[in-house]
Amino acid sequence: METTVVAVWGKVLEDIRKEVGETRYNLWFKNTVAISSRDNVIEVGTPSAFLAEWLETHYMRVMARIASAHAGRAVSIRFVVDGNLFRGQRKQEEQAKRELLEEVAPADDVRLEAERYSLSNFIVGPCNSIAYAAAQKVVEQPGTAYNPLFLHGGVGLGKTHLLVGISNEVHRKYKRDVVEYVSAEGFTNRFLFALRNGALDAFRARYRNARLLVIDDVHFLANKPATQDEFLNTFNSLSRGGCQIVLASDSHPKLIGKLKESLVNRFVSGMVAKLDKPDYRTRVEIVKCKAELKRVALPQEVIEFVARHAQGSVREIEGAVNTLAAFASLSRMPVDARIAAEALKGLVESGQRPVSLPDIEAVVATYSGLTEGELRSRRRTQAVSQARHLAMYLARNLGSFSYSEIGAYFGRRNHSSVVSAVEKVTRQVGTDHDLARAVAALRSEFGL
């Protein structure tokens, strides 16, 4: 009879669950197990002495009563600490934390983008040949060649394409290796969640066990000292283990404001490669590639038309091709030069300016350690105001935007506010050498 109680301990626990409720059951009873039964005494294993003492003090009678009902005779309970249960419970807890971490912040599944972003369909030109060659070398010799590899360049110039391409190639060639691809924002969110929910061990195991760690938008770490410290420790751990690290940002590491010097030094210790705006010939090849991916037939004159006017970024070229593909699909007509000119009228008009307001906003926000939204917000802190004034100055001098256009973009500010901001920065550039160097560096980000 006693052995039967041990065998049906699961049913005993089910009755306990009904009596004490789901919450208490999961907290106190879930990890107990009947080990043996002798002389009307059931030995119940618990993961810890604390749990054994708590159950004995608060639930001894409940457990004995329910166990006796199943035994058909009066039995008593004796609690013993079982080390295997403790280890098993810890393993279950860590797994649960990993699953919770994944549920709150799922992984960036870069393999879903394999067809769109691969090294084989990356268009190489003078603007990105060094970055592409470095990416290939990393795939050939991960952990030894160019470690870390830090890619930087303006918005939409192909950084993410290279990151995803590297990730997928390494995963394909070395399937046993662990590849972790995450944006700096995703890394930050998961770290903060783990910190609040006692899941730091699971978080660290995830990233420090990677053989290849790829981090996009590194500038998001600016002005986040706790996350920077955590990432520095992760970086050091991977580096000591000979693991490959690949990073990308809109700016050179030394131009990312409010980033700890220790991190900057790590970032520049390997290979730093810049991606510039593509020249005309490269843009022609990009248009052809994007058209093939969209399965839209474009005559050579249309390809050249797009390449002449979409001068800002690869993303701009892709947007133009998508527009033409949509037109061809909806109208069921082939795209010729006249139709392309009409469909891309906005692109032609905006292409008269060397840079766009969103590009200026992105570069200045990165340099200042702020988010892009802050420059358009109503915030008036010194840091935000200075960055906003600098962005307005660049918009006026690099893009020749009107004061009204600049004011409308940066938080609907009036004409006089923009004039005042531009004049203020103009005076400061003439006397503040640090600011003058910063402006020169920011201009170089646009190839000017």
C-alpha positions in Angstrom: 0.0 0.0 0.0 2.8 2.4 0.9 4.5 1.8 -2.5 1.3 2.6 -4.2 1.3 6.0 -2.5 4.8 6.7 -4.0 3.6 5.5 -7.4 0.5 7.8 -7.4 2.2 10.8 -5.9 1.2 12.8 -9.0 -2.4 12.3 -8.0 -1.6 13.4 -4.5 -0.2 16.6 -5.9 -3.2 17.1 -8.1 -5.5 17.0 -5.0 -3.1 19.4 -3.2 -3.2 21.8 -6.2 -7.0 21.8 -6.0 -7.0 22.6 -2.3 -4.3 25.3 -2.1 -4.7 26.9 -5.5 -2.5 27.2 -8.6 -0.2 30.0 -7.2 0.7 28.3 -3.9 1.0 25.0 -5.6 3.6 26.3 -8.2 5.5 28.1 -5.4 5.7 25.3 -2.8 4.7 21.9 -4.1 5.6 21.7 -7.8 9.1 20.5 -7.3 8.5 17.9 -4.5 8.7 14.1 -5.2 7.8 11.0 -3.1 11.1 9.1 -2.7 10.2 6.1 -0.5 7.7 4.9 2.0 8.3 2.8 5.1 6.4 2.1 8.4 3.6 4.4 7.4 6.1 7.3 6.8 6.4 8.8 3.3 9.7 10.5 2.5 9.1 13.6 0.3 12.1 15.1 -1.4 12.4 18.9 -1.7 15.0 21.0 -3.6 16.1 23.0 -0.5 16.2 23.0 3.3 14.2 26.2 3.3 11.4 24.6 1.3 11.4 21.5 3.5 11.1 23.7 6.6 8.3 25.8 5.1 6.2 22.8 4.1 6.7 21.2 7.5 5.5 24.3 9.3 2.6 25.3 7.0 1.4 22.3 5.1 2.3 19.1 6.9 -1.3 18.4 7.9 -2.7 19.1 4.5 -0.1 16.8 2.8 -0.5 14.0 5.4 -4.3 14.1 5.1 -4.4 13.8 1.3 -1.6 11.2 1.2 -3.5 9.1 3.8 -6.7 9.3 1.7 -4.8 7.8 -1.2 -3.0 5.2 1.0 -6.2 4.1 2.7 -4.6 4.4 6.1 -3.0 7.0 8.3 0.5 8.1 7.1 2.8 10.9 8.1 5.3 12.9 6.0 9.0 13.3 6.5 10.8 15.9 4.3 14.4 15.3 3.0 16.6 17.5 0.9 17.4 16.0 -2.5 20.4 17.6 -4.3 19.3 16.3 -7.7 15.9 18.0 -7.3 17.8 21.3 -6.5 19.8 21.0 -9.7 16.8 20.0 -11.7 14.8 23.0 -10.3 17.7 25.4 -11.1 17.8 24.0 -14.7 14.0 24.4 -15.0 14.2 27.9 -13.7 16.9 28.9 -16.0 15.1 27.4 -19.0 11.9 29.2 -18.0 13.8 32.5 -17.7 15.3 31.9 -21.2 11.9 31.2 -22.6 10.4 34.2 -20.9 13.3 36.4 -22.2 12.6 35.1 -25.7 8.9 35.6 -25.4 9.3 39.3 -24.3 12.0 40.0 -26.9 12.2 37.4 -29.7 15.3 37.0 -31.6 16.0 38.8 -34.9 15.6 35.9 -37.3 18.0 37.1 -40.0 17.6 33.9 -41.9 14.2 35.1 -43.0 16.0 37.8 -45.0 18.5 35.4 -46.6 17.2 35.9 -50.1 17.0 39.7 -49.9 20.3 40.2 -48.0 23.1 37.9 -48.9 26.8 38.5 -49.8 26.2 37.1 -53.2 23.7 39.8 -54.2 25.5 42.7 -52.5 26.5 45.2 -55.3 30.2 46.1 -54.8 31.6 49.5 -56.0 34.3 52.0 -54.9 31.9 53.2 -52.2 31.9 49.9 -50.3 34.6 47.6 -51.6 36.7 47.6 -48.4 33.7 46.9 -46.2 32.7 44.0 -48.5 36.2 42.5 -48.6 36.3 42.7 -44.8 33.0 40.9 -44.6 34.2 38.1 -46.8 37.3 37.7 -44.8 35.3 37.4 -41.6 33.2 34.6 -43.1 36.4 32.8 -44.2 38.2 33.2 -40.9 35.7 34.1 -38.1 37.4 35.1 -34.9 40.8 35.7 -36.4 40.4 38.2 -39.3 39.3 41.7 -38.4 37.9 41.1 -34.9 35.9 43.2 -34.3 34.7 44.4 -37.6 33.0 47.7 -37.3 31.0 49.0 -40.3 29.7 52.6 -40.5 28.0 54.8 -43.0 24.9 56.8 -43.5 21.3 55.5 -43.5 20.5 53.0 -46.2 24.0 52.4 -47.6 24.1 48.6 -47.1 25.4 48.0 -43.5 22.5 45.8 -42.5 22.8 43.9 -45.8 26.4 43.0 -45.0 25.5 42.1 -41.4 22.8 39.7 -42.4 24.9 38.3 -45.2 27.8 37.6 -42.7 25.4 36.0 -40.3 23.8 33.7 -42.8 27.1 32.7 -44.4 28.7 31.8 -41.1 25.5 29.9 -40.0 25.6 28.0 -43.3 29.3 27.1 -43.2 29.6 26.4 -39.5 26.2 25.1 -38.5 27.4 24.0 -35.0 28.4 27.5 -34.2 25.9 29.8 -32.5 25.1 33.0 -34.4 23.4 35.8 -32.4 22.2 38.8 -34.5 20.5 41.7 -32.5 20.1 45.4 -32.8 21.6 47.5 -30.0 18.1 48.5 -29.0 17.1 44.8 -28.7 20.2 44.1 -26.7 19.3 47.0 -24.3 15.7 45.9 -23.9 16.6 42.3 -23.1 19.3 43.4 -20.7 16.9 45.7 -18.8 14.2 43.0 -18.8 16.7 40.4 -17.4 17.8 42.9 -14.8 14.3 43.5 -13.5 13.2 39.8 -13.6 16.2 38.0 -12.2 17.2 36.5 -15.6 20.7 37.9 -16.0 22.3 34.5 -16.1 20.1 33.4 -19.0 20.7 36.7 -20.8 24.5 36.4 -20.4 24.5 32.8 -21.4 22.7 33.6 -24.6 25.2 36.3 -25.8 28.4 35.1 -24.2 28.0 31.6 -25.7 27.8 32.9 -29.2 30.5 32.1 -31.7 29.4 35.1 -33.8 27.8 38.2 -32.3 26.4 40.7 -34.7 25.1 44.1 -33.3 23.4 46.6 -35.5 22.8 50.3 -34.7 25.5 50.4 -32.1 24.9 54.2 -31.7 21.7 53.3 -29.7 24.1 52.4 -26.7 25.0 56.1 -26.4 24.1 57.6 -23.0 23.2 54.2 -21.6 26.1 53.6 -19.1 24.6 50.4 -17.5 24.0 48.7 -20.9 27.4 49.9 -22.1 29.1 48.2 -19.1 27.2 45.0 -19.7 28.0 45.0 -23.4 31.7 45.7 -22.6 31.8 42.6 -20.4 30.1 40.6 -23.1 32.6 41.9 -25.7 35.6 41.0 -23.4 34.2 37.5 -22.8 33.7 36.8 -26.5 37.0 38.3 -27.4 38.9 36.2 -24.9 37.2 33.1 -26.3 38.3 33.9 -29.9 34.7 34.6 -31.0 33.9 36.9 -33.9 32.2 40.3 -33.2 30.7 42.4 -36.0 29.2 45.8 -35.3 27.5 48.6 -37.4 26.6 52.2 -36.7 25.6 55.3 -38.6 28.9 56.9 -37.5 32.5 56.1 -36.9 33.0 54.9 -33.3 34.8 58.1 -32.3 31.9 60.2 -33.5 29.3 58.4 -31.4 28.7 60.8 -28.6 28.3 59.7 -25.0 30.0 56.4 -25.5 32.5 55.2 -22.9 36.1 55.5 -24.0 36.7 51.8 -23.1 34.1 50.7 -25.6 35.3 53.1 -28.3 38.8 51.7 -27.9 37.5 48.1 -28.3 35.5 49.1 -31.4 38.6 50.6 -33.2 40.9 47.8 -32.1 40.0 45.6 -35.1 38.9 46.8 -38.6 36.8 49.9 -39.1 35.3 50.2 -42.6 33.1 53.0 -44.0 30.3 52.6 -46.6 29.9 55.8 -48.7 27.1 56.8 -51.1 27.2 54.7 -54.3 28.5 56.3 -57.5 26.5 56.3 -60.7 27.8 53.0 -62.1 27.3 51.3 -58.8 23.7 52.7 -58.6 23.0 51.3 -62.1 24.0 47.8 -60.9 21.9 48.2 -57.7 18.8 49.2 -59.8 19.3 46.1 -61.9 19.6 43.9 -58.9 16.6 45.3 -57.1 14.5 45.0 -60.2 15.5 41.3 -60.6 14.5 40.7 -57.0 11.1 42.4 -57.6 10.8 40.5 -60.9 10.0 43.7 -62.8 11.5 44.3 -66.3 13.0 47.8 -66.6 14.5 49.0 -69.9 18.0 50.4 -69.8 16.9 54.0 -70.1 14.6 53.6 -67.0 17.4 51.9 -65.1 19.7 54.9 -65.9 16.9 57.4 -65.1 16.6 55.9 -61.6 20.3 55.8 -61.1 20.7 59.4 -62.0 18.0 60.7 -59.6 18.2 58.2 -56.6 21.5 59.5 -55.3 20.8 59.4 -51.6 21.1 55.7 -50.6 20.5 52.1 -51.6 17.2 52.3 -49.6 16.2 55.2 -51.8 16.9 53.2 -55.0 15.0 50.3 -53.6 12.0 52.5 -52.9 12.1 53.8 -56.4 12.2 50.3 -57.9 9.3 49.2 -55.6 7.3 52.1 -56.8 7.8 51.2 -60.4 7.1 47.5 -59.7 3.8 48.4 -58.1 2.9 50.6 -61.0 3.7 47.8 -63.5 1.6 45.3 -61.5 -1.4 47.6 -61.0 -1.5 49.0 -64.5 -0.4 45.9 -66.2 1.7 48.1 -68.5 5.4 48.0 -69.2 7.4 50.9 -67.6 9.0 53.3 -70.0 10.9 56.5 -69.5 7.9 58.7 -69.6 6.0 56.7 -67.1 9.0 56.4 -64.8 9.4 60.2 -64.8 5.8 60.6 -63.7 5.8 57.9 -61.1 9.0 59.1 -59.6 8.3 62.8 -59.8 8.8 63.4 -56.1 12.1 61.6 -56.2 13.3 63.8 -59.1 12.3 67.0 -57.2 13.9 66.0 -53.9 17.0 64.7 -55.6 18.1 68.3 -56.3 19.3 68.4 -52.8 22.5 66.6 -51.7 21.0 65.4 -48.4 17.6 65.0 -46.8 16.3 66.2 -43.4 15.9 62.7 -42.0 19.5 61.9 -42.9 20.7 65.1 -41.1 18.6 64.3 -38.2 19.9 60.7 -38.0 23.6 61.7 -38.1 23.3 64.6 -35.6 21.3 62.4 -33.2 23.9 59.7 -33.4 26.7 62.2 -32.8 24.9 63.7 -29.8 23.9 60.5 -28.2 20.2 61.2 -28.6 17.3 59.5 -30.4 16.1 61.0 -33.6 12.7 61.7 -32.1 14.2 64.0 -29.5 15.4 66.5 -32.1 11.8 66.8 -33.2 10.3 66.9 -29.7 9.4 69.8 -27.6 12.2 69.1 -25.1 14.4 72.1 -24.3 17.2 70.6 -22.3 20.7 72.0 -23.1 21.8 68.8 -24.8 18.7 68.5 -27.0 18.6 72.2 -27.9 22.3 72.2 -28.9 21.8 69.1 -31.1 18.7 70.6 -32.6 20.5 73.9 -33.4 23.3 72.0 -35.0 20.9 69.9 -37.2 19.2 73.1 -38.3 22.5 74.7 -39.2 23.5 71.7 -41.3 20.1 71.6 -42.9 20.5 75.2 -44.0 24.1 74.8 -45.2 24.1 71.3 -46.7 20.6 71.0 -48.1 19.7 74.6 -48.7 16.3 74.0 -47.1 14.2 77.0 -46.3 13.8 78.2 -42.7 10.2 77.3 -42.9 10.9 73.7 -44.0 13.5 73.2 -41.3 11.2 74.6 -38.6 8.3 72.4 -39.7 10.4 69.3 -39.7 12.1 69.9 -36.3 9.0 70.2 -34.2 6.9 72.8 -36.0 9.2 75.6 -34.9 8.6 79.1 -36.3 10.8 80.9 -38.8 12.5 83.2 -36.4 13.6 80.3 -34.1 15.4 78.6 -36.9 17.1 81.8 -38.0 18.3 82.4 -34.5 19.6 78.8 -34.2 21.5 78.9 -37.5 23.1 82.3 -36.7 24.1 81.1 -33.3 25.8 78.0 -34.6 27.5 80.0 -37.4 29.0 82.3 -34.8 30.1 79.4 -32.6 31.8 77.6 -35.5 34.0 80.6 -36.0 35.3 80.6 -32.4 34.8 77.1 -31.0 37.5 74.8 -32.6 35.9 71.6 -31.2 32.6 72.5 -32.8 34.2 73.4 -36.1 35.9 69.9 -36.1 32.6 68.3 -35.3 30.9 70.1 -38.2 33.6 69.1 -40.5 33.3 65.4 -39.4 29.5 65.5 -39.8 29.9 67.0 -43.3 32.2 64.2 -44.2 29.4 61.7 -43.3 27.6 63.1 -46.3 30.6 63.0 -48.5 30.8 66.8 -48.5 
